[in-house]
Amino acid sequence: MNDCASPGKPDLADEIRACRICSDRFAATATAHQPRPIAWFQPGARILVAGQAPGARVHASGKPFDDPSGDRLRAWMGIGRDQFYDQSRIAVVPMAFCFPGYNDQGADLPPPQICARTWHDRVMAILGEVDLKLLIGGHAHRWHLGTRERVSDTVVRWPQFAPRSFPLPHPSWRNTGWLKRNPWFEADLVPALQARVKEVLDDG
């Protein structure tokens, strides 16, 4: 049981896993799926990974970033699966805890805003001050940094936010072209991110 739980009361992660506020919303998508909130955090974590929302593979497995995007993210961080999935050290808190589904054209739907409004303040309150935030994609940039610009424009300004926060693009294969057009990301940002991740985890 997490430290945030009281005797006889479910902890916050269990409350989130039981959430069904988007049942009707998801039933109306092209995937017509049911909610499956993926809550992966504990008080005391040193690193926060703030993503967008689980994809279809994560919806099936119940484990965050359990897909090729996760493999690329872990490569950026310079860590393996064992370290990444250690909830005492790394918390994964997306802007929506459920897979939002696809539209009729097969494109990803955005994370429903009601999820962040319902849960995020409470999650961040029990996490407290983490040493490092990895902010993945525009929704996470807006929530945590207050930005309103394009993802690329925020990511290129990463030295302004480091070493406490690193704004990142989504590690999806869809962004492979962006990575090729922006070689500074893997030449400059990734080594700095790996050094900071190592520093935080070694200090823990």
N, C-alpha and C positions, 0 to 999 in steps of 0.2 A: 504494500500500500504506500502511496506517495505521502510526503510530508504534508501536503495540502489537505489531506483527508481528515475528517473528524470521525470519532467512533460512531458506527452505525450509518455513516453518510458516505456515498460513493465519492471517490476522488474525482478531480476535474477531468482527467483523461477518460475515465469511465463515463462521466456525464456526456462528454463529447461523442464517444463511441455510440451512445444510446440516442443521439440526436436524430430526429426525422423531420425537421422543419422543411426540408426541401423535397419531400416525397412526391408531391404533386408536380413540382417543377421538373424533376428528373423523369417522371413517368411520361411527361409530354415531349421529351427529347427524342431524337432519332434512335437512341440506344434503349430508351424506355426501361432504364435500370432503377434499382432501389438504392437509397443512400447506404454507404459503407464508410463512415468517418474513420480516417487513419490518424490516430492521436499517438505521437511518438515523442514524448518529452517527460522529464522529471526535474523537480527543483534541484539546483546545484550544478546543472550543465554549464560548461564553460563556453561552448560555441553554439550559436543559433544559426540554423539553416532555414531561411525564410523563403519559401518557394511560391509557386502560383497555386497549383492544385494537383492532386494525384491524376495520373493518366490511367488508361484502361488496364495496363499491365499491373500497375500498383493496386488498382481497384480489385483485381483478381487475387493478388498475392497477399494484400494486407500489410505490406512492408514498404515504407517510403523509399523512393528512388531505387527500386528493385527492378531496374531496366537499363537499357543502354545509356539513357541520359544520366542515370546514377553512376554508371561506370566512368563517364566523362567527367562528371562533377568530382568524383573521388580522385581521378587523375589530376584535376586542377588543384585539389587540396593536398595531394601527395600522401594520401592515406589509403589503407585497405578497408575491406568490408567490416572486419572485426572492430576496428576503431570507430568507423562511421556509425555502426549500429549500437555502440555503447551509450545507452541513454543517460548514464551518469555523467557523461562528458559532452555529448552532442545532442541537442534538441532539434527536431525537424518540425517546424510550425508553418505550414503553407497558408496562403491567404484564404483558402477554402479547404476544409478537411476531406471533402468528398470529390470523387471524379464528377465533373459537371456534365459530361456527355458530349455528344457531337450534334451539330445541326444537320439539316437535310442534305447539305453538300459534303458532309463528312469532316468538317472543320471543328476544331476544339471550341467549345463554348467557354466564355470567361468564367472565372470563379464568382459565384453569387456573392454579392456584397453583404447579404444578410448574415453570412457565416462570420466574417470578420467583425461585424457589428455585435454579434451575439457573444463571441467567445474570446476575441483577441486581447482585450484589456485584462480579462481574468487570467489568461495564460501568461501574459507578460508580467503580471503582478506576482505570480508564484515563481516565475523564472528569476525575477530580479535583474540585477546588472550582470549581464554576461560579458566575457572578455572580448568576444569577437562575433560579429554578425556577418553572415553571407547573405546578401539580398539579391534574389534571383528574379529578374523580370520586372516589368513596369509596375505591376500591382504592388509588389513588395517595395519597390523604390518609393512609390507614392506614400505608402503607409508609414514606412520607417524613416524616410528621409524628407518627406514633404515635397518631393520634386513633382513637376508637371511637364517635364520635357521628354523627348524621345529616349528610349532605353540607351541607344548608342551615345547620346549626349551626356547621359549620367555616367555611363561606364567609363568614358574617356576622362572624366574628372575624378577617377578613383583615388588619386593621391590626396585629394581634399578630404576624403572620408577615412582613409587609412590612418592608423592601424586598427581602429576600433570596428570599422565597417568596410566591406568590400562590395560595391554594386557589381552585379554580374549579369550577362545575358543568360537566357535559358540554355542549358547544355544539350538541348535537343539536336538531333541530326539536321533539323531544318535550319539551324544556324551555322552549319559547316561553311557555307558560302561567306557568311559574315566574318567568321574567324579567318578565312583566307584573305579577305579584303582588309582585315585589320590585324596584321602580324604583330603589332605592338602588344596585343592582348596576351599572347603566349610568350612573347619575349620579355615583357616588363611586368605586367600585372601578375601572371601566374607564379613566377618565382617569388615575388613579394608575398603573395597569398600563402604559398607553401611554407615560406619561412615563418610567417606569423602563426599559421596553424601549428607548426612544430613547436614554436615557442610556447603557445598557450597549453598544448597538450603535455609538453615536457614539464611545465611548471605546475601541473595539476596533481 
